[in-house]
Amino acid sequence: MERAETKHAGIVNRIKKIISEKPDKFVLGRLFKVPAIQTMISGIQWNIQRLRKREITEQNMLFIARDLERSILENNYAQIIKGDDSGFQALMNEIVSDTVDHHEYLIQKISEVSSASPPKVDYHFKRLRR
């Protein structure tokens, strides 16, 4: 997953280059508020620290990663900026396709980890009336 996200960063840089060379060929689509993105990044960094300190299980981190892949930002990449440039379109399609693959991978890993973990015992018993 880390390699895939690094790949996405490279794709975003290539997209920025295409847009900067032909800005008149693109229009802004859906904008995201900077504080919302900063909050998302802070949450990711906080959860990484929790994982490093072993304050969070691998299974829970997989749930968090899955939720990030489902997030508004990840699911709406193609709506941020629009353009007819074929190179731009190919790169955007690659990010969207990779995001779908990431989500499927995370679902599979969650399933594997969930089936490997012992069942949780429910210690919340109702008191019997006498």
N, C-alpha and C positions, 0 to 999 in steps of 0.2 A: 504494500500500500504506500509506503514512504516513497519508493521509486516512482510509483504512478503519480503521486502528488508533485514530485520534483519534475516529472515529465510535463505535468500540467503547467507548472510555473514556466517552463521553457516555451510551451505552446503560447501561453499568455504573452510572453515577451515577443514572440514572432507575430502575434496578432497586433500588438502595440506598434511594431515596426510597419506592418502593412497599413494600419490606420494612419500613422503619422506621414507616410509617403503619399497617401491619397485621401485626405480627410473629407474632401467633398463627396466621396462615394459612400459615406456612412452617415447614419442618423442615430441619435441616442434613443434607446428604448426605455425599458424600465430602470429607474434609478434606485439605488439602495442607500439608505441613510448611513453616513459614516459611523455614528455612534452604534448602530446595530451591528455593523461589521466588526467594529472594535470590541464590542461585547462578545461576539462569537469567537474572535481570536483569543481574547482573554480567557474565555471558558475552555478553549482547547488547551492553552498553555497551563491552566490550573489543573486540568485533568491529566495532562502529561506528568506534571509534578506529583500528583496523587498516585499515579501508576508507578513512577520511579520509587516512591517511598513505600510502595506496596499497601497503600491505603485504599486501593480499589482493585477489584478482581479483574482478571483478563476478560471474563464473560461480561462484566459491566462495561468495560472499556469497549468491547465489541458492540454492545448496545448503543453506547454513546457515538461511536464511529458510524454505525448504521443511521442513527438519527441525524448526524451531520450530513451524510450523503443524501438524506431525504430533505434537508433544509431548503428553505426558499432560495438561497443563493445558489446552491448546487443544482437545483432543479430548474433554475431559470437563467442559466448562463447565456443561452442563445437569445434571451430577450433583453440583455443589457445594452447591446449595440447591434444594429442591423446594417447589412450591406450586401451587395450583389457580387462582390469580388470572389472569384472561385477559390483562391487560396485561403481567404478568410473563412469562407463557408466550409471548406474541407477541415480546417483546424477546429472550428466550432463543432462540427459534427464529430470529430475525434474526441473532444472533451465530453460531449453529451454521451457518446457511446461508451467511453471509459467509465463515466459516472454510473451508468446502468450496470456495467460489469462489476464495478466496486460494490454496488448495492447487493448484487446477486452473490458475490464472494462473501460479503459480511453475513448475509442470511445463512449461507452454507456453514461458515465458521461458527456462528451462534448455535446452529443446530448440532454441530459436532461437539462443541464444548458442553452444551446442555445435555446431550445424551451421555456424555462421559462423566458428568458430575453425579454424585449420589443424590437421590431424592431428598428434598428437604422435609424435615419432620415438623409438623404443626404442633407446637406446644401450647396452643391456646384452646384449652378444654373448657366446655361449659360446665358450670357447677350443677350437679344434680340436685333437684329439689327433693326434700324428704317429707 
